[in-house]
Amino acid sequence: MHLKIKNIIFSLYIMPSIKILCFHPIFGENATILGQRSGFEVVRDEYKPEKDDFLIIFGAHTQPHIFLQIIQEYHIKMVVIQTEQLQSEIFENKYYIKLLQHPFVFVYDWSEYNAHKLKRTHDVKVRSIYSFDFYGKEPYQNLEDRPIDIFFCGSRSPKREKVINELKETYPHYKFFVDFDYNLTEQEKLCSILKRSKIVLNIPFYDGALETHRCIQAKSCGCEVLSYYSSCDDLNTAYDLFFHFSNNFVKALKDLDEIIKKPKLDHKEWNNRVNSHSLKHNIEQMKNIISLMYNNDEKK
């Protein structure tokens, strides 16, 4: 009898406390949705590490040295949702590279193209592609009735300024809303303006990038999105039903009605067809990673 009980005890393992952390406000809604759909805890207040934690982190690039310290002191394993373009100066931070390369870290990236480049450039293994989701901001105002024709916000760059100025000169009768100065970091304020906008432009800071996070957020507010083609053919194909693509914005915006009257899939339909399934796969994969990892730890 004693032997049987002992065998049962040794066959058990302690599942970790799975916690979602968000270290950048633009990912707050994504973290909340992941928590609701997975049942994982979203830490809202200051995080205090505990030995049995397993972390899922948005915005790890803001404090990579802190997470390296947590790994060293508490031996905590984690999933990092990698959201940054490889060309970004963030990848000049040696601590962020070390974090992504660490054997206790499982990396999810925003695109396969970026994931392949991470592997070639920094020998970072990406486990999967993460699917960002936002709450639908219904009820929507009809596109025809929205007062802002063209919306863009993002960091200032020569290319972005050139594109916007060219559009303003070509179409002075369009109503533009442009923010290069980080005036829309509050998500409620951003969404309130998006809900009054017809078309949101994706003008990448880095050539060849498709900034899917901001584009999906725009769609969640009922906007149509016009984007340059990215360097990733798979990404272009995947989002072709959701975004409008053109490498000539002046030509594409000649007739706004062409875009407004021929909309792409709306946010709700996109979720039903594609994104909800992708996020469900992300969650199942995370649970499998955690289960296998802790099973293996117990066998050692």
Residue pairs with C-beta under 8 A, 6 or more apart in sequence:
13 294
13 295
13 297
13 298
14 52
14 294
15 290
15 291
15 294
16 52
16 53
16 54
16 77
16 290
16 294
17 41
17 50
17 52
17 53
17 54
18 38
18 40
18 41
18 53
18 54
18 55
18 56
18 290
19 40
19 41
19 42
19 43
19 47
19 53
19 54
19 55
19 56
20 31
20 34
20 35
20 40
20 41
20 42
20 43
20 55
20 56
20 57
20 58
21 31
21 43
21 47
21 55
21 56
21 57
21 58
22 28
22 30
22 31
22 42
22 57
22 58
22 59
23 57
23 58
23 59
23 60
23 62
23 63
24 58
24 59
24 62
25 185
25 186
25 187
26 185
26 187
26 213
27 58
27 59
27 81
27 83
27 213
28 187
29 134
29 135
29 187
30 58
30 81
30 132
30 133
30 134
30 213
31 42
31 58
32 42
33 133
33 134
33 135
33 279
34 40
34 42
34 56
34 279
34 283
35 41
35 42
37 279
37 280
37 283
38 283
38 286
38 287
40 56
49 70
49 73
49 74
49 76
50 74
51 74
51 75
51 76
53 74
53 76
54 76
54 77
54 78
54 290
55 67
55 70
55 76
55 77
55 78
55 79
56 78
56 79
56 81
56 286
57 67
57 78
57 79
57 80
57 81
58 81
58 83
59 83
60 67
60 80
60 81
60 82
60 96
60 99
61 82
61 83
61 84
61 90
61 93
61 96
64 93
64 95
64 96
64 98
64 99
65 95
67 78
67 80
67 99
68 95
68 98
68 99
68 102
70 76
71 77
71 78
71 102
71 104
71 105
75 104
76 104
77 104
77 105
77 106
77 293
78 104
78 105
78 106
79 105
79 106
79 107
79 108
79 127
79 286
79 289
80 99
80 100
80 105
80 106
80 107
80 108
81 108
81 130
82 100
82 107
82 108
82 109
82 110
82 114
82 118
82 126
83 110
83 213
84 90
84 91
85 114
85 204
85 205
85 206
85 209
86 114
86 117
86 118
86 121
87 206
87 209
88 206
90 96
91 97
91 122
97 122
97 124
99 105
100 107
100 118
100 122
100 124
101 122
101 123
101 124
106 127
106 289
107 118
107 124
107 125
107 126
107 127
108 126
108 127
108 128
108 129
108 130
108 282
109 115
109 118
109 126
109 129
109 130
110 129
110 130
110 132
110 212
110 213
111 129
111 210
111 212
111 230
111 232
111 235
112 129
112 232
112 234
112 235
113 230
113 231
113 232
113 234
113 235
114 232
115 126
115 129
118 124
118 126
119 125
119 126
127 285
127 289
128 281
128 282
128 285
129 278
130 282
131 275
131 278
131 279
131 281
131 282
132 212
132 213
132 216
133 216
133 271
133 275
133 276
133 279
134 216
134 217
134 220
134 267
135 220
136 220
136 267
136 268
136 271
137 191
137 194
137 195
137 220
137 221
137 222
138 222
138 268
140 195
140 221
140 222
141 195
141 196
141 222
143 198
143 222
143 223
143 224
143 260
143 263
144 260
146 195
146 196
146 197
146 198
147 175
147 196
148 175
148 176
148 177
148 193
148 196
148 197
148 198
149 174
149 175
149 176
149 197
149 198
149 199
149 256
150 167
150 174
150 175
150 176
150 177
150 197
150 198
150 199
150 201
150 253
151 176
151 177
151 178
151 193
151 194
151 197
151 198
151 199
151 200
151 201
151 218
151 223
152 160
152 164
152 176
152 177
152 178
152 179
152 200
152 201
152 203
153 178
153 179
153 180
153 183
153 184
153 190
154 160
154 179
154 180
154 203
154 205
154 211
154 214
155 180
155 182
155 205
156 180
156 181
157 205
159 203
159 207
160 180
160 203
160 205
161 180
163 201
163 203
163 249
164 176
164 178
164 203
166 249
166 250
167 174
167 176
167 249
167 250
167 253
168 174
168 176
170 250
171 253
174 253
174 256
177 193
177 197
184 190
184 193
190 217
191 217
191 221
194 200
194 217
194 218
194 221
194 223
195 221
195 222
197 218
197 221
197 223
198 223
198 224
198 256
198 259
198 260
199 223
199 224
199 225
199 226
199 253
199 256
199 259
199 260
200 214
200 215
200 218
200 223
200 224
200 225
200 226
201 225
201 226
201 227
201 249
202 210
202 211
202 214
202 215
202 225
202 226
202 227
202 228
202 243
203 228
203 249
204 210
204 211
204 228
204 230
205 211
207 231
208 230
208 231
208 232
209 230
209 231
210 227
210 228
210 230
210 232
210 235
210 236
210 239
212 235
212 239
215 225
215 227
215 239
215 242
215 243
216 242
216 267
216 275
218 225
219 225
219 242
219 243
219 266
219 267
219 270
220 267
222 266
222 267
224 244
224 259
224 260
224 263
224 264
225 242
225 243
225 244
225 264
226 243
226 244
226 245
226 246
226 249
226 252
226 253
226 259
227 239
227 243
227 244
227 245
227 246
228 245
228 246
228 247
228 249
229 236
229 245
229 246
229 247
230 236
236 245
239 245
241 264
241 265
241 270
241 273
242 264
242 265
242 270
243 264
244 252
244 259
244 264
246 252
252 259
253 259
265 273
